Amino acid sequence: MASDPVCKMNVDEKTAKWTSEHEGTTYYFCAEGCKEDFEDNPDWFLKGGGTTSHRC
């Protein structure tokens, strides 16, 4: 299981519908909204930032 970097939900890498590549690493998301938020500012989420517009 992977952890969605936006909302921290567990996501199964084998069945994840939403993914994104950043600096050679694949990230997995529970919902399209989390993927979009991440892609807007990936470094912020990877440094531990959270979202105030949770869209899962």
Chimera marker file (.cmm) of the C-alpha trace (Angstrom):
<marker_set name="trace">
<marker id="1" x="0.000" y="0.000" z="0.000" r="1" g="1" b="0" radius="0.5"/>
<marker id="2" x="1.088" y="3.523" z="-0.761" r="1" g="1" b="0" radius="0.5"/>
<marker id="3" x="0.158" y="6.650" z="1.139" r="1" g="1" b="0" radius="0.5"/>
<marker id="4" x="-1.620" y="9.421" z="-0.790" r="1" g="1" b="0" radius="0.5"/>
<marker id="5" x="0.730" y="12.397" z="-0.224" r="1" g="1" b="0" radius="0.5"/>
<marker id="6" x="-2.204" y="14.819" z="-0.032" r="1" g="1" b="0" radius="0.5"/>
<marker id="7" x="-4.701" y="13.204" z="2.334" r="1" g="1" b="0" radius="0.5"/>
<marker id="8" x="-2.527" y="10.365" z="3.705" r="1" g="1" b="0" radius="0.5"/>
<marker id="9" x="-5.100" y="7.671" z="2.833" r="1" g="1" b="0" radius="0.5"/>
<marker id="10" x="-3.773" y="4.207" z="1.959" r="1" g="1" b="0" radius="0.5"/>
<marker id="11" x="-3.907" y="3.453" z="-1.761" r="1" g="1" b="0" radius="0.5"/>
<marker id="12" x="-3.315" y="0.068" z="-3.380" r="1" g="1" b="0" radius="0.5"/>
<marker id="13" x="-0.677" y="0.564" z="-6.059" r="1" g="1" b="0" radius="0.5"/>
<marker id="14" x="-2.102" y="-2.320" z="-8.109" r="1" g="1" b="0" radius="0.5"/>
<marker id="15" x="-5.582" y="-0.804" z="-8.424" r="1" g="1" b="0" radius="0.5"/>
<marker id="16" x="-4.905" y="2.935" z="-8.106" r="1" g="1" b="0" radius="0.5"/>
<marker id="17" x="-6.829" y="4.876" z="-10.723" r="1" g="1" b="0" radius="0.5"/>
<marker id="18" x="-4.862" y="8.131" z="-10.234" r="1" g="1" b="0" radius="0.5"/>
<marker id="19" x="-1.072" y="8.381" z="-10.305" r="1" g="1" b="0" radius="0.5"/>
<marker id="20" x="1.484" y="11.082" z="-10.946" r="1" g="1" b="0" radius="0.5"/>
<marker id="21" x="5.220" y="11.063" z="-11.626" r="1" g="1" b="0" radius="0.5"/>
<marker id="22" x="7.438" y="13.591" z="-9.861" r="1" g="1" b="0" radius="0.5"/>
<marker id="23" x="11.232" y="13.595" z="-10.077" r="1" g="1" b="0" radius="0.5"/>
<marker id="24" x="11.307" y="9.909" z="-11.061" r="1" g="1" b="0" radius="0.5"/>
<marker id="25" x="8.928" y="8.675" z="-8.356" r="1" g="1" b="0" radius="0.5"/>
<marker id="26" x="5.353" y="7.504" z="-8.882" r="1" g="1" b="0" radius="0.5"/>
<marker id="27" x="2.774" y="8.757" z="-6.387" r="1" g="1" b="0" radius="0.5"/>
<marker id="28" x="-0.654" y="7.203" z="-5.904" r="1" g="1" b="0" radius="0.5"/>
<marker id="29" x="-3.891" y="9.013" z="-5.081" r="1" g="1" b="0" radius="0.5"/>
<marker id="30" x="-7.285" y="8.050" z="-3.704" r="1" g="1" b="0" radius="0.5"/>
<marker id="31" x="-9.136" y="10.579" z="-5.861" r="1" g="1" b="0" radius="0.5"/>
<marker id="32" x="-8.658" y="12.876" z="-8.829" r="1" g="1" b="0" radius="0.5"/>
<marker id="33" x="-8.869" y="15.952" z="-6.589" r="1" g="1" b="0" radius="0.5"/>
<marker id="34" x="-5.886" y="14.803" z="-4.525" r="1" g="1" b="0" radius="0.5"/>
<marker id="35" x="-3.910" y="14.160" z="-7.716" r="1" g="1" b="0" radius="0.5"/>
<marker id="36" x="-4.731" y="17.644" z="-9.024" r="1" g="1" b="0" radius="0.5"/>
<marker id="37" x="-3.801" y="19.295" z="-5.718" r="1" g="1" b="0" radius="0.5"/>
<marker id="38" x="-0.484" y="17.422" z="-5.681" r="1" g="1" b="0" radius="0.5"/>
<marker id="39" x="0.354" y="18.364" z="-9.257" r="1" g="1" b="0" radius="0.5"/>
<marker id="40" x="-0.282" y="22.039" z="-8.460" r="1" g="1" b="0" radius="0.5"/>
<marker id="41" x="2.429" y="22.032" z="-5.763" r="1" g="1" b="0" radius="0.5"/>
<marker id="42" x="4.137" y="18.637" z="-5.279" r="1" g="1" b="0" radius="0.5"/>
<marker id="43" x="7.091" y="19.877" z="-3.248" r="1" g="1" b="0" radius="0.5"/>
<marker id="44" x="4.813" y="21.405" z="-0.637" r="1" g="1" b="0" radius="0.5"/>
<marker id="45" x="2.962" y="18.117" z="-0.087" r="1" g="1" b="0" radius="0.5"/>
<marker id="46" x="6.182" y="16.099" z="-0.057" r="1" g="1" b="0" radius="0.5"/>
<marker id="47" x="7.538" y="18.357" z="2.693" r="1" g="1" b="0" radius="0.5"/>
<marker id="48" x="4.543" y="17.462" z="4.875" r="1" g="1" b="0" radius="0.5"/>
<marker id="49" x="2.004" y="20.050" z="3.789" r="1" g="1" b="0" radius="0.5"/>
<marker id="50" x="-1.651" y="19.165" z="3.935" r="1" g="1" b="0" radius="0.5"/>
<marker id="51" x="-4.628" y="20.452" z="2.076" r="1" g="1" b="0" radius="0.5"/>
<marker id="52" x="-7.422" y="22.688" z="3.271" r="1" g="1" b="0" radius="0.5"/>
<marker id="53" x="-9.533" y="21.818" z="0.226" r="1" g="1" b="0" radius="0.5"/>
<marker id="54" x="-9.775" y="18.077" z="0.798" r="1" g="1" b="0" radius="0.5"/>
<marker id="55" x="-11.585" y="16.657" z="-2.214" r="1" g="1" b="0" radius="0.5"/>
<marker id="56" x="-11.489" y="12.889" z="-1.674" r="1" g="1" b="0" radius="0.5"/>
<link id1="1" id2="2" r="1" g="1" b="0" radius="0.2"/>
<link id1="2" id2="3" r="1" g="1" b="0" radius="0.2"/>
<link id1="3" id2="4" r="1" g="1" b="0" radius="0.2"/>
<link id1="4" id2="5" r="1" g="1" b="0" radius="0.2"/>
<link id1="5" id2="6" r="1" g="1" b="0" radius="0.2"/>
<link id1="6" id2="7" r="1" g="1" b="0" radius="0.2"/>
<link id1="7" id2="8" r="1" g="1" b="0" radius="0.2"/>
<link id1="8" id2="9" r="1" g="1" b="0" radius="0.2"/>
<link id1="9" id2="10" r="1" g="1" b="0" radius="0.2"/>
<link id1="10" id2="11" r="1" g="1" b="0" radius="0.2"/>
<link id1="11" id2="12" r="1" g="1" b="0" radius="0.2"/>
<link id1="12" id2="13" r="1" g="1" b="0" radius="0.2"/>
<link id1="13" id2="14" r="1" g="1" b="0" radius="0.2"/>
<link id1="14" id2="15" r="1" g="1" b="0" radius="0.2"/>
<link id1="15" id2="16" r="1" g="1" b="0" radius="0.2"/>
<link id1="16" id2="17" r="1" g="1" b="0" radius="0.2"/>
<link id1="17" id2="18" r="1" g="1" b="0" radius="0.2"/>
<link id1="18" id2="19" r="1" g="1" b="0" radius="0.2"/>
<link id1="19" id2="20" r="1" g="1" b="0" radius="0.2"/>
<link id1="20" id2="21" r="1" g="1" b="0" radius="0.2"/>
<link id1="21" id2="22" r="1" g="1" b="0" radius="0.2"/>
<link id1="22" id2="23" r="1" g="1" b="0" radius="0.2"/>
<link id1="23" id2="24" r="1" g="1" b="0" radius="0.2"/>
<link id1="24" id2="25" r="1" g="1" b="0" radius="0.2"/>
<link id1="25" id2="26" r="1" g="1" b="0" radius="0.2"/>
<link id1="26" id2="27" r="1" g="1" b="0" radius="0.2"/>
<link id1="27" id2="28" r="1" g="1" b="0" radius="0.2"/>
<link id1="28" id2="29" r="1" g="1" b="0" radius="0.2"/>
<link id1="29" id2="30" r="1" g="1" b="0" radius="0.2"/>
<link id1="30" id2="31" r="1" g="1" b="0" radius="0.2"/>
<link id1="31" id2="32" r="1" g="1" b="0" radius="0.2"/>
<link id1="32" id2="33" r="1" g="1" b="0" radius="0.2"/>
<link id1="33" id2="34" r="1" g="1" b="0" radius="0.2"/>
<link id1="34" id2="35" r="1" g="1" b="0" radius="0.2"/>
<link id1="35" id2="36" r="1" g="1" b="0" radius="0.2"/>
<link id1="36" id2="37" r="1" g="1" b="0" radius="0.2"/>
<link id1="37" id2="38" r="1" g="1" b="0" radius="0.2"/>
<link id1="38" id2="39" r="1" g="1" b="0" radius="0.2"/>
<link id1="39" id2="40" r="1" g="1" b="0" radius="0.2"/>
<link id1="40" id2="41" r="1" g="1" b="0" radius="0.2"/>
<link id1="41" id2="42" r="1" g="1" b="0" radius="0.2"/>
<link id1="42" id2="43" r="1" g="1" b="0" radius="0.2"/>
<link id1="43" id2="44" r="1" g="1" b="0" radius="0.2"/>
<link id1="44" id2="45" r="1" g="1" b="0" radius="0.2"/>
<link id1="45" id2="46" r="1" g="1" b="0" radius="0.2"/>
<link id1="46" id2="47" r="1" g="1" b="0" radius="0.2"/>
<link id1="47" id2="48" r="1" g="1" b="0" radius="0.2"/>
<link id1="48" id2="49" r="1" g="1" b="0" radius="0.2"/>
<link id1="49" id2="50" r="1" g="1" b="0" radius="0.2"/>
<link id1="50" id2="51" r="1" g="1" b="0" radius="0.2"/>
<link id1="51" id2="52" r="1" g="1" b="0" radius="0.2"/>
<link id1="52" id2="53" r="1" g="1" b="0" radius="0.2"/>
<link id1="53" id2="54" r="1" g="1" b="0" radius="0.2"/>
<link id1="54" id2="55" r="1" g="1" b="0" radius="0.2"/>
<link id1="55" id2="56" r="1" g="1" b="0" radius="0.2"/>
</marker_set>
